[in-house]
């Protein structure tokens, strides 16, 4: 039975160091959202746990590859929920965190798939 690697071991294996992982997370966050972080955000991320950084990297990479940006992700969620034309609702979705939006999209897609099968 293979044991699960610790977050520190995963960071070292996949990204070589925590600083490189933080730089990758910052570049992904810059690509998917309009938020400017600068040195303050980098300092916060360097103080964050390895597990949280790995989760941010996974979420950011998935959003970037599948949807391109947080705005497009919110629009995809609105259409998956059948409320794509409800502009205030979609605007409210854009205020949610990227990870929350991604989880909501996955749940909405799963429900839509189950409804088609039934």
C-alpha positions as CSV (number, residue, x, y, z in Angstrom):
1,X,0.0,0.0,0.0
2,X,1.4,3.3,-1.0
3,X,1.5,6.0,1.6
4,X,0.2,9.5,0.9
5,X,2.9,12.1,0.7
6,X,2.9,15.0,3.1
7,X,2.2,18.5,1.7
8,X,5.9,19.4,2.2
9,X,7.0,16.4,0.2
10,X,4.6,17.2,-2.6
11,X,5.8,20.8,-2.8
12,X,9.4,19.7,-3.0
13,X,8.6,17.0,-5.6
14,X,6.3,19.0,-7.8
15,X,7.6,22.5,-7.5
16,X,11.1,22.2,-5.9
17,X,10.5,24.9,-3.3
18,X,7.7,26.9,-1.6
19,X,8.9,30.1,-3.2
20,X,8.5,28.6,-6.7
21,X,5.1,27.4,-5.8
22,X,4.1,30.8,-4.6
23,X,5.3,32.4,-7.8
24,X,3.3,29.9,-9.8
25,X,0.2,30.5,-7.7
26,X,0.6,34.3,-8.2
27,X,1.0,34.0,-12.0
28,X,-2.1,31.8,-12.2
29,X,-4.1,34.1,-9.9
30,X,-3.0,37.1,-12.1
31,X,-4.2,35.2,-15.2
32,X,-7.6,34.2,-14.0
33,X,-8.6,37.4,-12.1
34,X,-8.0,41.1,-12.3
35,X,-6.8,41.3,-8.7
36,X,-3.4,42.9,-8.1
37,X,-1.6,41.6,-5.2
38,X,2.0,42.7,-5.3
39,X,4.4,42.1,-2.4
40,X,1.7,42.0,0.2
41,X,0.0,39.0,-1.4
42,X,3.3,37.3,-1.9
43,X,4.2,37.7,1.8
44,X,0.8,36.3,2.7
45,X,1.2,33.3,0.5
46,X,4.7,32.6,1.8
47,X,3.2,32.4,5.3
48,X,0.4,30.1,4.1
49,X,0.5,26.4,4.7
50,X,1.8,24.1,1.9
51,X,-1.6,22.3,1.8
52,X,-3.4,25.6,1.1
53,X,-0.9,26.6,-1.6
54,X,-1.3,23.2,-3.3
55,X,-5.0,23.6,-3.3
56,X,-4.8,27.1,-4.7
57,X,-2.5,25.9,-7.4
58,X,-4.9,23.0,-8.3
59,X,-8.0,25.2,-8.4
60,X,-6.3,28.0,-10.3
61,X,-4.9,25.6,-12.9
62,X,-8.3,23.9,-13.4
63,X,-10.0,27.3,-13.8
64,X,-7.4,28.6,-16.2
65,X,-7.5,25.4,-18.4
66,X,-11.2,24.9,-18.5
67,X,-12.7,28.3,-18.2
68,X,-10.0,30.9,-18.7
69,X,-11.1,33.4,-16.0
70,X,-13.3,33.8,-13.0
71,X,-15.8,35.8,-15.0
72,X,-16.3,33.0,-17.5
73,X,-16.5,30.5,-14.7
74,X,-19.3,32.6,-13.1
75,X,-21.1,32.7,-16.4
76,X,-20.7,29.0,-16.8
77,X,-22.2,28.5,-13.4
78,X,-25.1,30.8,-14.2
79,X,-25.9,28.8,-17.4
80,X,-25.5,25.5,-15.6
81,X,-28.0,26.6,-13.0
82,X,-30.4,27.9,-15.7
83,X,-30.0,31.5,-14.7
84,X,-27.6,32.8,-17.4
85,X,-29.8,35.8,-18.3
86,X,-30.1,36.9,-14.7
87,X,-27.4,39.5,-14.7
88,X,-27.5,40.5,-11.0
89,X,-27.2,36.8,-10.0
90,X,-24.2,36.3,-12.3
91,X,-22.6,39.5,-10.9
92,X,-23.1,38.2,-7.3
93,X,-21.5,34.9,-8.4
94,X,-18.4,36.8,-9.5
95,X,-17.9,38.0,-6.0
96,X,-17.5,34.4,-4.7
97,X,-14.0,32.9,-4.3
98,X,-12.7,30.9,-7.3
99,X,-12.6,27.7,-5.3
100,X,-16.2,28.1,-4.2
101,X,-17.3,28.8,-7.8
102,X,-15.5,25.8,-9.1
103,X,-17.2,23.5,-6.5
104,X,-20.6,25.0,-7.3
105,X,-20.0,24.4,-11.1
106,X,-19.0,20.8,-10.5
107,X,-22.1,20.2,-8.4
108,X,-24.4,21.9,-10.9
109,X,-22.9,19.8,-13.8
110,X,-23.3,16.6,-11.7
111,X,-27.0,17.4,-11.0
112,X,-27.6,18.2,-14.7
113,X,-26.0,15.0,-15.8
114,X,-28.1,13.0,-13.2
115,X,-31.3,14.7,-14.4
116,X,-30.5,13.7,-18.0
117,X,-29.9,10.1,-17.0
118,X,-33.1,9.9,-15.1
